[in-house]
Every structure is written in structure tokens, then in C-alpha cells.
Amino acid sequence: MSEFDETEAFETGARLSLSQRAMGVRPAPYLDSLNPAQRRAVEALDGPVLVLAGAGTGKTRALTARIAHLLHTGRARPSEILAVTFTNKAAREMKDRIGALLGQRVEGMPWLGTFHAICVKMLRRHAELAGLRNNFTIIDTDDQLRLLKQLIQAANIDEKRWPARHLAGLIDHWKNRALTPERVPAEDGSAFNGCGVALYREYQARLKTLNAADFGDLLLHMVTIFQAHPDVLAEWHRRLRYILVDEYQDTNVAQYLWLRLLAQKHRNICCVGDDDQSIYGWRGAEVGNILRFETDFPGAQVIRLEQNYRSTPHILAAASKLISANADRLGKTLWTEADAGEQVRLIGHWDGEEEARWIGEDIEAMAGGTRGLRPFSLDEIAILVRATHQMRAFEDRFLTIGLPYR
């Protein structure tokens, strides 16, 4: 969680000084390093904007430059910007980058962080509306499982057949969809031997008794509060004038509803993402959130970042050919100014041992410069596998031939 004092959230945004307002007429050197598409994404400050950013196209640079531009031009105070990332590390790095672009440390951005870090600050201000006190505790997975086991045992349910972890996943699934026990659809009524919804209701009641919340509650409670208390939502509309979201393709229903509610008034929301990189459906992500952005926000600008700085033309061509088979995408064409590089090769093997043997020999050839290319350092070579257990065959082979690895 952010270490920012929650009480400062509404106190740091004092009126901009004359010198700060004058910054808007000074040059913005951070714009000079952007390509044309990135610059459009930075300067399109009014209304909804969807930035479709392919892999390696500099989306983080564009997003941080956009925040810097809002501050530099005086369009918003630091406390009026909501910037959402998916990890605390990304939030810290973003704040550091903004400071580097502006040439000074950025202070007073209480609403830059992850969904959970931001929502816990909000919820502490409105805890009583969720049946909690503002000093509520956030339980971890172990505590959650212990509590669910107690409820399962009290209901005389066979825990070996119906484990607590299964129920925890079911409740998390409902919370990711912003479903309170009362809103769980009838078709889910048979879940967990027909007792899932009742146990969910008991679980929520027990959490309130304990003055506690789990991570799913942080968003669920805020969405419910915003929906049930228009005056509270209006307060946040007055406080937050610009919204920026990273990795929008990975948002779930609860996160999507929370963002839509907050963006209702000003509509100054900028979402950055890539529908081609939506890989977290198994944990509740809804790629449909990014696909229907223009429907949710009529008149939205869609800006495509297509210049790639990471891969060679051959790699981009192979990736584009594969993803083109997906009909449910908004579409973009990645390109690069990099040299063509090696062609992508697809090589099949009978089993893991043969594959490891071939790759070991290929690495030795690359390191020795015998493949018609310059010699490669082992630090320049990486092996990607789908699952950890697949590394065993490679390790065995590398130990056999004396090939160092880490």
C-alpha cells in the first residue's frame, strides 16, 4: 500500500501559484523525445482517449509524459489526477519518471497507485457506508481460508469434497464481477453444492463483525457506495478531474465499473492498453472492457502506438500474422526501423530431451560464432518455457555438456 498520509489527499492541492500557472507557457522539453503518435496521446487532454499501445511501443513513456504535461501546463493539480497501475512497483517507477521529466520531485499525488491501494484510501473515508469502521483491517489469503473453513464446518459440509480454497475462488470471482451476495445471478445458485451464495453472505457478515475486509472488498465496497450514494460520487467527481489507467485490457468488471463511475462527469479518462496482450481472463480480466471503450465513451479518440522499439521486423511480422487470426480485436500494425535480424524459425522435436540436446548444441554454436553470425555472449541468450517443470531437461543437458547457466 502507498505510504502517503491519507489525510493529505485533499489538503495538498492548494491553489496553483502564479509561477506554477506560468509553466504552461514555457516549452515542454519532454515532448521532444516522443514520436508523433506518442505526442498525440500526450496532448489529447480533453475527453475520453483510448491509447492502443502494442508491445514495445513506448506506452509507459507516453503515459508518464501525459501526466507530466497535465502538471506542466497547469491543467490539473497533483491531487486532481487519478493514475492507476497494476503493481506498486509500476506506481513508484511512474512517479520517479514524472519527476525526471519535469526536472523536480513530484509531491502530492495521493491518487497514483494500484486499484487496491487507491480504493483502501477511499474506503477509509467512507467506511461507515460499508458497515465498517475506518480502522478496518485487510485480511490476507490465509486468514480468509481460515474463516471460510469455520463457516464450512458450521454448515456441516464435507470440506474434503468442498474445500475452502474452492469457495474462496468462487467468492473472488463474484467480487471481481462486482456482485454482492444479493446480486449473484440465479444460474450461480447451485455453486458449491448449492450453498455458495449463503456462505458468501455469511462470510461478508462475519467480516463486518470483525471490522475487516479482504482485497476483493476494497473495490466492491467502493463500487457499491458510489452506486448507492450519488452525493459521495459527486464529491469524488469534484476532486478528481483527470483519470489515467495503465494495462486497461487486464481490468475486471469491478475495476471497470469503478472507473466508469468516476469518469461520468468530466469524461477526462485516458486508458492505455493492448487487446492483443489480454492474457489474464483466468483471473477475471475482461478484454471486452477495452473493445467497447468507444461505445462506453462516445466521441472517444483512439490513438494507436505502432512504432516498435523492441523487436525486429521478422519478429513483428510473425506475431502480426498469428494475432490476425483473432477476429475480436481493434487492430493495429506494428512496425520498426530496426534491422531485419534473423528470421523466426519453428523447429519440432520428439520430446523434451531431444529439444534440450538440440538447443544446447545451438547455443554452443552461437557462442562460438560458427553459425555464420558474430559470437554471442551467453548473457545475450535466453530460453523461455511455458512452465517451470520444463526447465529440468535443459538443466540436465547443460550440466552434462558443461554449459553455464543461471
Contacts in CASP RR format, 6 or more apart in sequence:
PFRMAT RR
TARGET T0000
AUTHOR 0000-0000-0000
METHOD contacts of the structure
MODEL  1
MSEFDETEAFETGARLSLSQRAMGVRPAPYLDSLNPAQRRAVEALDGPVL
VLAGAGTGKTRALTARIAHLLHTGRARPSEILAVTFTNKAAREMKDRIGA
LLGQRVEGMPWLGTFHAICVKMLRRHAELAGLRNNFTIIDTDDQLRLLKQ
LIQAANIDEKRWPARHLAGLIDHWKNRALTPERVPAEDGSAFNGCGVALY
REYQARLKTLNAADFGDLLLHMVTIFQAHPDVLAEWHRRLRYILVDEYQD
TNVAQYLWLRLLAQKHRNICCVGDDDQSIYGWRGAEVGNILRFETDFPGA
QVIRLEQNYRSTPHILAAASKLISANADRLGKTLWTEADAGEQVRLIGHW
DGEEEARWIGEDIEAMAGGTRGLRPFSLDEIAILVRATHQMRAFEDRFLT
IGLPYR
1 88 0 8 1.000
1 116 0 8 1.000
1 117 0 8 1.000
1 120 0 8 1.000
2 88 0 8 1.000
2 91 0 8 1.000
2 110 0 8 1.000
2 113 0 8 1.000
2 117 0 8 1.000
2 121 0 8 1.000
4 108 0 8 1.000
4 110 0 8 1.000
4 121 0 8 1.000
6 110 0 8 1.000
6 121 0 8 1.000
6 124 0 8 1.000
6 125 0 8 1.000
8 108 0 8 1.000
8 110 0 8 1.000
9 79 0 8 1.000
9 110 0 8 1.000
9 111 0 8 1.000
9 121 0 8 1.000
10 79 0 8 1.000
10 239 0 8 1.000
12 77 0 8 1.000
12 78 0 8 1.000
12 79 0 8 1.000
12 107 0 8 1.000
12 108 0 8 1.000
12 110 0 8 1.000
13 77 0 8 1.000
13 78 0 8 1.000
13 79 0 8 1.000
13 80 0 8 1.000
13 108 0 8 1.000
14 77 0 8 1.000
16 74 0 8 1.000
16 77 0 8 1.000
20 74 0 8 1.000
21 74 0 8 1.000
23 72 0 8 1.000
23 73 0 8 1.000
23 74 0 8 1.000
24 72 0 8 1.000
24 73 0 8 1.000
24 74 0 8 1.000
26 72 0 8 1.000
28 68 0 8 1.000
28 69 0 8 1.000
28 72 0 8 1.000
28 73 0 8 1.000
30 65 0 8 1.000
30 68 0 8 1.000
30 69 0 8 1.000
30 72 0 8 1.000
30 101 0 8 1.000
30 102 0 8 1.000
31 39 0 8 1.000
31 42 0 8 1.000
31 43 0 8 1.000
31 65 0 8 1.000
31 69 0 8 1.000
33 61 0 8 1.000
34 42 0 8 1.000
34 61 0 8 1.000
34 62 0 8 1.000
34 65 0 8 1.000
35 307 0 8 1.000
37 303 0 8 1.000
37 304 0 8 1.000
37 305 0 8 1.000
37 306 0 8 1.000
37 307 0 8 1.000
38 58 0 8 1.000
38 61 0 8 1.000
38 62 0 8 1.000
38 65 0 8 1.000
38 305 0 8 1.000
40 303 0 8 1.000
41 49 0 8 1.000
41 51 0 8 1.000
41 62 0 8 1.000
41 66 0 8 1.000
41 270 0 8 1.000
41 272 0 8 1.000
41 303 0 8 1.000
41 305 0 8 1.000
42 62 0 8 1.000
42 65 0 8 1.000
42 66 0 8 1.000
42 69 0 8 1.000
43 69 0 8 1.000
44 270 0 8 1.000
44 301 0 8 1.000
44 303 0 8 1.000
45 66 0 8 1.000
45 69 0 8 1.000
45 70 0 8 1.000
45 73 0 8 1.000
45 75 0 8 1.000
45 242 0 8 1.000
45 268 0 8 1.000
46 268 0 8 1.000
47 266 0 8 1.000
47 267 0 8 1.000
47 268 0 8 1.000
47 269 0 8 1.000
47 297 0 8 1.000
47 300 0 8 1.000
47 301 0 8 1.000
48 263 0 8 1.000
48 267 0 8 1.000
48 268 0 8 1.000
48 269 0 8 1.000
48 270 0 8 1.000
48 293 0 8 1.000
48 297 0 8 1.000
48 299 0 8 1.000
48 300 0 8 1.000
48 301 0 8 1.000
49 269 0 8 1.000
49 270 0 8 1.000
49 271 0 8 1.000
49 300 0 8 1.000
49 301 0 8 1.000
49 302 0 8 1.000
49 303 0 8 1.000
50 248 0 8 1.000
50 270 0 8 1.000
50 271 0 8 1.000
50 273 0 8 1.000
50 290 0 8 1.000
50 293 0 8 1.000
50 294 0 8 1.000
50 300 0 8 1.000
50 301 0 8 1.000
50 302 0 8 1.000
50 303 0 8 1.000
51 59 0 8 1.000
51 62 0 8 1.000
51 63 0 8 1.000
51 270 0 8 1.000
51 271 0 8 1.000
51 272 0 8 1.000
51 273 0 8 1.000
51 303 0 8 1.000
51 304 0 8 1.000
51 305 0 8 1.000
52 273 0 8 1.000
52 274 0 8 1.000
52 275 0 8 1.000
52 302 0 8 1.000
52 303 0 8 1.000
52 304 0 8 1.000
52 305 0 8 1.000
52 330 0 8 1.000
52 331 0 8 1.000
52 332 0 8 1.000
53 59 0 8 1.000
53 62 0 8 1.000
53 272 0 8 1.000
53 273 0 8 1.000
53 274 0 8 1.000
53 304 0 8 1.000
53 305 0 8 1.000
54 273 0 8 1.000
54 274 0 8 1.000
54 276 0 8 1.000
54 277 0 8 1.000
54 305 0 8 1.000
54 306 0 8 1.000
54 308 0 8 1.000
54 332 0 8 1.000
54 334 0 8 1.000
55 274 0 8 1.000
55 276 0 8 1.000
55 277 0 8 1.000
55 308 0 8 1.000
55 310 0 8 1.000
55 311 0 8 1.000
55 334 0 8 1.000
56 308 0 8 1.000
56 309 0 8 1.000
56 310 0 8 1.000
56 311 0 8 1.000
57 305 0 8 1.000
57 306 0 8 1.000
57 307 0 8 1.000
57 308 0 8 1.000
57 309 0 8 1.000
57 334 0 8 1.000
58 305 0 8 1.000
58 309 0 8 1.000
59 246 0 8 1.000
59 272 0 8 1.000
59 273 0 8 1.000
59 274 0 8 1.000
59 305 0 8 1.000
60 94 0 8 1.000
60 97 0 8 1.000
60 246 0 8 1.000
61 97 0 8 1.000
62 272 0 8 1.000
62 305 0 8 1.000
63 83 0 8 1.000
63 94 0 8 1.000
63 244 0 8 1.000
63 246 0 8 1.000
63 270 0 8 1.000
63 272 0 8 1.000
64 94 0 8 1.000
64 97 0 8 1.000
64 98 0 8 1.000
64 101 0 8 1.000
65 101 0 8 1.000
66 244 0 8 1.000
66 270 0 8 1.000
67 81 0 8 1.000
67 83 0 8 1.000
67 94 0 8 1.000
67 98 0 8 1.000
67 112 0 8 1.000
67 244 0 8 1.000
68 98 0 8 1.000
68 99 0 8 1.000
68 101 0 8 1.000
68 102 0 8 1.000
69 75 0 8 1.000
70 76 0 8 1.000
70 81 0 8 1.000
70 242 0 8 1.000
71 78 0 8 1.000
71 81 0 8 1.000
71 98 0 8 1.000
71 102 0 8 1.000
71 106 0 8 1.000
72 102 0 8 1.000
75 242 0 8 1.000
76 241 0 8 1.000
76 242 0 8 1.000
78 106 0 8 1.000
78 107 0 8 1.000
78 108 0 8 1.000
78 109 0 8 1.000
79 108 0 8 1.000
79 109 0 8 1.000
79 110 0 8 1.000
79 111 0 8 1.000
79 239 0 8 1.000
80 239 0 8 1.000
80 240 0 8 1.000
80 241 0 8 1.000
80 242 0 8 1.000
81 109 0 8 1.000
81 111 0 8 1.000
81 112 0 8 1.000
81 240 0 8 1.000
81 241 0 8 1.000
81 242 0 8 1.000
81 243 0 8 1.000
81 244 0 8 1.000
82 111 0 8 1.000
82 112 0 8 1.000
82 118 0 8 1.000
82 240 0 8 1.000
82 242 0 8 1.000
82 243 0 8 1.000
82 244 0 8 1.000
82 262 0 8 1.000
83 91 0 8 1.000
83 94 0 8 1.000
83 109 0 8 1.000
83 111 0 8 1.000
83 112 0 8 1.000
83 113 0 8 1.000
83 243 0 8 1.000
83 244 0 8 1.000
83 245 0 8 1.000
83 246 0 8 1.000
84 113 0 8 1.000
84 114 0 8 1.000
84 115 0 8 1.000
84 118 0 8 1.000
84 243 0 8 1.000
84 244 0 8 1.000
84 245 0 8 1.000
84 246 0 8 1.000
84 259 0 8 1.000
85 91 0 8 1.000
85 94 0 8 1.000
85 112 0 8 1.000
85 113 0 8 1.000
85 114 0 8 1.000
85 246 0 8 1.000
85 247 0 8 1.000
86 114 0 8 1.000
86 115 0 8 1.000
86 246 0 8 1.000
86 247 0 8 1.000
86 250 0 8 1.000
87 114 0 8 1.000
88 113 0 8 1.000
88 114 0 8 1.000
88 117 0 8 1.000
90 246 0 8 1.000
91 112 0 8 1.000
91 113 0 8 1.000
91 114 0 8 1.000
91 117 0 8 1.000
94 112 0 8 1.000
94 246 0 8 1.000
95 106 0 8 1.000
95 109 0 8 1.000
95 112 0 8 1.000
98 106 0 8 1.000
98 109 0 8 1.000
99 105 0 8 1.000
99 106 0 8 1.000
110 121 0 8 1.000
111 118 0 8 1.000
111 121 0 8 1.000
111 240 0 8 1.000
115 218 0 8 1.000
115 219 0 8 1.000
115 255 0 8 1.000
115 258 0 8 1.000
116 215 0 8 1.000
116 216 0 8 1.000
116 218 0 8 1.000
116 219 0 8 1.000
119 218 0 8 1.000
119 219 0 8 1.000
119 221 0 8 1.000
119 222 0 8 1.000
119 258 0 8 1.000
120 138 0 8 1.000
120 218 0 8 1.000
122 222 0 8 1.000
122 236 0 8 1.000
123 130 0 8 1.000
123 132 0 8 1.000
123 136 0 8 1.000
123 213 0 8 1.000
123 218 0 8 1.000
123 221 0 8 1.000
123 222 0 8 1.000
123 225 0 8 1.000
124 134 0 8 1.000
124 135 0 8 1.000
124 136 0 8 1.000
125 134 0 8 1.000
126 222 0 8 1.000
126 225 0 8 1.000
126 229 0 8 1.000
126 232 0 8 1.000
127 133 0 8 1.000
127 134 0 8 1.000
127 136 0 8 1.000
128 134 0 8 1.000
129 225 0 8 1.000
129 228 0 8 1.000
129 229 0 8 1.000
129 232 0 8 1.000
130 213 0 8 1.000
130 217 0 8 1.000
130 221 0 8 1.000
130 224 0 8 1.000
130 225 0 8 1.000
131 208 0 8 1.000
132 208 0 8 1.000
132 211 0 8 1.000
132 212 0 8 1.000
132 213 0 8 1.000
132 221 0 8 1.000
133 211 0 8 1.000
135 211 0 8 1.000
136 211 0 8 1.000
136 212 0 8 1.000
136 213 0 8 1.000
137 210 0 8 1.000
137 211 0 8 1.000
137 212 0 8 1.000
137 213 0 8 1.000
138 212 0 8 1.000
138 213 0 8 1.000
138 214 0 8 1.000
138 215 0 8 1.000
138 218 0 8 1.000
139 147 0 8 1.000
139 207 0 8 1.000
139 212 0 8 1.000
139 213 0 8 1.000
139 214 0 8 1.000
141 168 0 8 1.000
143 212 0 8 1.000
144 168 0 8 1.000
144 214 0 8 1.000
145 164 0 8 1.000
145 165 0 8 1.000
145 168 0 8 1.000
147 203 0 8 1.000
147 206 0 8 1.000
147 207 0 8 1.000
148 164 0 8 1.000
148 167 0 8 1.000
148 168 0 8 1.000
148 171 0 8 1.000
148 199 0 8 1.000
148 203 0 8 1.000
149 159 0 8 1.000
149 164 0 8 1.000
151 199 0 8 1.000
151 202 0 8 1.000
151 203 0 8 1.000
151 206 0 8 1.000
152 159 0 8 1.000
152 162 0 8 1.000
152 164 0 8 1.000
152 167 0 8 1.000
152 199 0 8 1.000
153 159 0 8 1.000
155 195 0 8 1.000
155 198 0 8 1.000
155 199 0 8 1.000
157 193 0 8 1.000
157 195 0 8 1.000
161 193 0 8 1.000
162 192 0 8 1.000
162 193 0 8 1.000
162 195 0 8 1.000
166 192 0 8 1.000
167 192 0 8 1.000
167 196 0 8 1.000
167 199 0 8 1.000
170 191 0 8 1.000
170 192 0 8 1.000
170 196 0 8 1.000
170 200 0 8 1.000
171 200 0 8 1.000
171 203 0 8 1.000
172 216 0 8 1.000
173 284 0 8 1.000
174 184 0 8 1.000
174 188 0 8 1.000
174 200 0 8 1.000
175 214 0 8 1.000
175 216 0 8 1.000
175 217 0 8 1.000
175 219 0 8 1.000
175 220 0 8 1.000
175 254 0 8 1.000
176 216 0 8 1.000
176 252 0 8 1.000
176 253 0 8 1.000
176 254 0 8 1.000
176 283 0 8 1.000
176 284 0 8 1.000
177 252 0 8 1.000
177 253 0 8 1.000
177 254 0 8 1.000
177 284 0 8 1.000
178 219 0 8 1.000
178 220 0 8 1.000
178 223 0 8 1.000
178 224 0 8 1.000
178 253 0 8 1.000
178 254 0 8 1.000
178 257 0 8 1.000
179 185 0 8 1.000
180 204 0 8 1.000
180 220 0 8 1.000
180 224 0 8 1.000
181 197 0 8 1.000
181 200 0 8 1.000
181 201 0 8 1.000
181 204 0 8 1.000
184 197 0 8 1.000
184 200 0 8 1.000
188 197 0 8 1.000
189 196 0 8 1.000
189 197 0 8 1.000
191 197 0 8 1.000
192 199 0 8 1.000
207 213 0 8 1.000
207 214 0 8 1.000
207 217 0 8 1.000
213 221 0 8 1.000
216 254 0 8 1.000
219 254 0 8 1.000
219 255 0 8 1.000
219 258 0 8 1.000
220 254 0 8 1.000
222 258 0 8 1.000
223 254 0 8 1.000
223 257 0 8 1.000
223 258 0 8 1.000
223 261 0 8 1.000
225 232 0 8 1.000
226 232 0 8 1.000
226 233 0 8 1.000
226 236 0 8 1.000
226 258 0 8 1.000
226 261 0 8 1.000
226 262 0 8 1.000
227 261 0 8 1.000
233 261 0 8 1.000
233 262 0 8 1.000
233 264 0 8 1.000
234 265 0 8 1.000
236 262 0 8 1.000
237 262 0 8 1.000
237 264 0 8 1.000
237 265 0 8 1.000
237 266 0 8 1.000
240 262 0 8 1.000
240 266 0 8 1.000
241 266 0 8 1.000
241 268 0 8 1.000
242 266 0 8 1.000
242 268 0 8 1.000
242 269 0 8 1.000
242 270 0 8 1.000
243 259 0 8 1.000
243 262 0 8 1.000
243 263 0 8 1.000
243 268 0 8 1.000
243 269 0 8 1.000
243 270 0 8 1.000
244 269 0 8 1.000
244 270 0 8 1.000
244 271 0 8 1.000
244 272 0 8 1.000
245 251 0 8 1.000
245 259 0 8 1.000
245 269 0 8 1.000
245 270 0 8 1.000
245 271 0 8 1.000
245 272 0 8 1.000
246 272 0 8 1.000
246 273 0 8 1.000
247 272 0 8 1.000
247 273 0 8 1.000
248 271 0 8 1.000
248 272 0 8 1.000
248 273 0 8 1.000
248 289 0 8 1.000
248 290 0 8 1.000
248 293 0 8 1.000
249 273 0 8 1.000
249 274 0 8 1.000
249 275 0 8 1.000
249 277 0 8 1.000
249 278 0 8 1.000
249 285 0 8 1.000
249 287 0 8 1.000
249 289 0 8 1.000
249 290 0 8 1.000
250 278 0 8 1.000
250 280 0 8 1.000
250 285 0 8 1.000
251 259 0 8 1.000
251 285 0 8 1.000
251 286 0 8 1.000
251 289 0 8 1.000
252 283 0 8 1.000
252 284 0 8 1.000
252 285 0 8 1.000
252 286 0 8 1.000
253 284 0 8 1.000
253 286 0 8 1.000
253 289 0 8 1.000
256 286 0 8 1.000
256 289 0 8 1.000
259 269 0 8 1.000
259 271 0 8 1.000
260 296 0 8 1.000
263 269 0 8 1.000
263 297 0 8 1.000
267 297 0 8 1.000
269 297 0 8 1.000
271 290 0 8 1.000
271 293 0 8 1.000
273 290 0 8 1.000
275 287 0 8 1.000
275 290 0 8 1.000
275 291 0 8 1.000
275 328 0 8 1.000
275 329 0 8 1.000
275 330 0 8 1.000
275 331 0 8 1.000
276 323 0 8 1.000
276 326 0 8 1.000
276 329 0 8 1.000
276 331 0 8 1.000
276 332 0 8 1.000
278 285 0 8 1.000
278 287 0 8 1.000
278 290 0 8 1.000
279 285 0 8 1.000
281 287 0 8 1.000
287 328 0 8 1.000
290 330 0 8 1.000
291 328 0 8 1.000
291 329 0 8 1.000
291 330 0 8 1.000
293 300 0 8 1.000
293 302 0 8 1.000
294 300 0 8 1.000
294 302 0 8 1.000
302 330 0 8 1.000
304 331 0 8 1.000
304 332 0 8 1.000
306 332 0 8 1.000
306 333 0 8 1.000
306 334 0 8 1.000
306 335 0 8 1.000
307 334 0 8 1.000
307 335 0 8 1.000
307 336 0 8 1.000
307 337 0 8 1.000
308 316 0 8 1.000
308 334 0 8 1.000
308 335 0 8 1.000
308 336 0 8 1.000
308 338 0 8 1.000
309 336 0 8 1.000
309 338 0 8 1.000
311 319 0 8 1.000
311 336 0 8 1.000
311 338 0 8 1.000
312 336 0 8 1.000
312 338 0 8 1.000
312 339 0 8 1.000
312 340 0 8 1.000
312 341 0 8 1.000
312 342 0 8 1.000
313 335 0 8 1.000
313 336 0 8 1.000
313 338 0 8 1.000
313 340 0 8 1.000
313 341 0 8 1.000
314 340 0 8 1.000
314 341 0 8 1.000
314 342 0 8 1.000
314 343 0 8 1.000
314 344 0 8 1.000
315 344 0 8 1.000
316 334 0 8 1.000
316 335 0 8 1.000
316 336 0 8 1.000
318 344 0 8 1.000
319 334 0 8 1.000
320 333 0 8 1.000
320 334 0 8 1.000
323 329 0 8 1.000
342 373 0 8 1.000
347 358 0 8 1.000
348 355 0 8 1.000
349 355 0 8 1.000
349 358 0 8 1.000
352 390 0 8 1.000
352 393 0 8 1.000
353 393 0 8 1.000
353 397 0 8 1.000
355 393 0 8 1.000
356 393 0 8 1.000
356 394 0 8 1.000
356 396 0 8 1.000
356 397 0 8 1.000
357 397 0 8 1.000
359 383 0 8 1.000
359 394 0 8 1.000
359 397 0 8 1.000
360 394 0 8 1.000
360 397 0 8 1.000
360 398 0 8 1.000
360 401 0 8 1.000
360 403 0 8 1.000
362 371 0 8 1.000
363 378 0 8 1.000
363 381 0 8 1.000
363 403 0 8 1.000
364 401 0 8 1.000
364 403 0 8 1.000
365 371 0 8 1.000
366 373 0 8 1.000
366 375 0 8 1.000
366 376 0 8 1.000
366 381 0 8 1.000
367 375 0 8 1.000
367 376 0 8 1.000
367 377 0 8 1.000
367 378 0 8 1.000
367 381 0 8 1.000
368 375 0 8 1.000
368 376 0 8 1.000
369 375 0 8 1.000
369 376 0 8 1.000
378 403 0 8 1.000
378 404 0 8 1.000
378 405 0 8 1.000
383 391 0 8 1.000
383 394 0 8 1.000
385 391 0 8 1.000
385 394 0 8 1.000
394 405 0 8 1.000
395 405 0 8 1.000
397 403 0 8 1.000
398 404 0 8 1.000
398 405 0 8 1.000
END
